[in-house]
Amino acid sequence: MKRIYLDNAATTPTRPEVIEAMQPYFKQSFGNPSSVHFFGKETLNAINEARYRVAQMLGTKDEEIIFVSGGTESDNLAIFGTAYANRDKGHHIITSQIEHKAVLEPCRFLEREGWRITYLPVDSAGMVDPDDVKDAITEETVLISIMNANNEIGTIQPLNEIGTIARERGVYFHTDAVQAFSHIPVKVDEINVDLLSFSGHKFYGPKGIGGLYVRKGTAISPYLFGGYQEFNLRAGTENVPGIVGIGKAVQLSMLEMDAQIVYIASLRDKLVRSLLEIEGVRLNGHSSQRLPNNINVSVDFVDSEAMVINLDFKGIAISAGSSCTAAMKGPSHVLTAIGLSYEEARSSIRITIGKDNTEEELTYFLDVFKDVVNNLRDMSPVFQERRLGSK
Ligand SMILES: *Cc1c(COP(=O)(O)O)cnc(C)c1O
């Protein structure tokens, strides 16, 4: 069966160039980067080159990049690391209601430990209001963590304004940039952040590798203890093939990002126009401040899981709201935060386009999607009643 992958926010395929760059580090170049002999120097050099690539991408110094095991560890290190290092100042953190679980769950843990967490609301497009951030800051606030771009609805936050406020008030500012990094231009000095999380497998790099940008001078504690790797912030022998892979993925993204944004956004805009022509379909998230690859729509009277499963039968992979909600009960916390009803949230799907998707694939998707929606609506008594009622 022909398979079409439209779930690129969940993960992306690892690029062949990335796999090729990683190969030697599983074979002949296996040294421990901490070793002083040739084998160690060889892998240390490879790590340093990858660090340089990431630093270039973000406009930072090399020594401000810490490699970790992925986006989740990066978010956890940013939150627990700054909370612990600054606990003498206070026990208050500001975040938003639409963060990824990798930010929300560490915050919930700290809440149970006696910290006060402010979960800022968002507007109907999924935007945090910088004035709300300003109003929430107290003398006790040690960290603000607001994501760069949302993984479900693609909304891009006004980080520059929030970062300016954080800087004025002397509060550290972290952003989960896992969905934005290597997809849209992200320079730490333009968005005024002190800490920024990214993950390899969301931009055609390998799984199990990511990183945290830590601005020089930021008070942060490690939360894994052992060796002195990664500037004493992340103990453990480095994932050398992973680091080489993420470095290669970043290098290629830097060359291709501008063209990819134009290409992917044009596919998205065309598909959104066609989807909105279908009766009872609405776009969720911001109309312009949004990731180039993200489409999230509510489809009246159709259950999102039913759409996902029926499309999967036809070889098409999309997700219901967010991939992480797949195993959870209840509607997505992001969709309810932007004001969707339970029913609307339970009838929403996410389509995320990748650099390798073609126009033909999206045309095929649209045809199949219309069939699936029609079939499911034919089976829906509520929809039939409404249809009769409106005639
Ligand atoms: C995927 C994702 C994460 C988690 O990254 P992993 O590398 O899978 O641990 C965190 N935040 C956001 C916004 C994500 O999309």
Ligand as a Chemical Component Dictionary entry (heavy atoms), coordinates in Angstrom:
data_LIG
# 
_chem_comp.id                   LIG 
_chem_comp.type                 NON-POLYMER 
_chem_comp.pdbx_formal_charge   0 
_chem_comp.three_letter_code    LIG 
# 
loop_
_chem_comp_atom.comp_id 
_chem_comp_atom.atom_id 
_chem_comp_atom.alt_atom_id 
_chem_comp_atom.type_symbol 
_chem_comp_atom.charge 
_chem_comp_atom.model_Cartn_x 
_chem_comp_atom.model_Cartn_y 
_chem_comp_atom.model_Cartn_z 
_chem_comp_atom.pdbx_ordinal 
LIG C1 C1 C 0 8.372  16.401 20.896 1  
LIG C2 C2 C 0 8.325  17.537 21.844 2  
LIG C3 C3 C 0 8.988  17.476 23.081 3  
LIG C4 C4 C 0 9.698  16.226 23.552 4  
LIG O1 O1 O 0 10.848 15.968 22.800 5  
LIG P1 P1 P 0 11.486 14.497 22.837 6  
LIG O2 O2 O 0 12.791 14.656 22.119 7  
LIG O3 O3 O 0 10.533 13.622 22.106 8  
LIG O4 O4 O 0 11.660 14.119 24.259 9  
LIG C5 C5 C 0 8.939  18.576 23.899 10 
LIG N1 N1 N 0 8.295  19.692 23.528 11 
LIG C6 C6 C 0 7.654  19.799 22.352 12 
LIG C7 C7 C 0 6.985  21.077 21.986 13 
LIG C8 C8 C 0 7.647  18.723 21.468 14 
LIG O5 O5 O 0 7.001  18.832 20.322 15 
# 
loop_
_chem_comp_bond.comp_id 
_chem_comp_bond.atom_id_1 
_chem_comp_bond.atom_id_2 
_chem_comp_bond.value_order 
_chem_comp_bond.pdbx_ordinal 
LIG C1 C2 SING 1  
LIG C2 C3 SING 2  
LIG C2 C8 DOUB 3  
LIG C3 C4 SING 4  
LIG C3 C5 DOUB 5  
LIG C4 O1 SING 6  
LIG O1 P1 SING 7  
LIG P1 O2 DOUB 8  
LIG P1 O3 SING 9  
LIG P1 O4 SING 10 
LIG C5 N1 SING 11 
LIG N1 C6 DOUB 12 
LIG C6 C7 SING 13 
LIG C6 C8 SING 14 
LIG C8 O5 SING 15 
# 
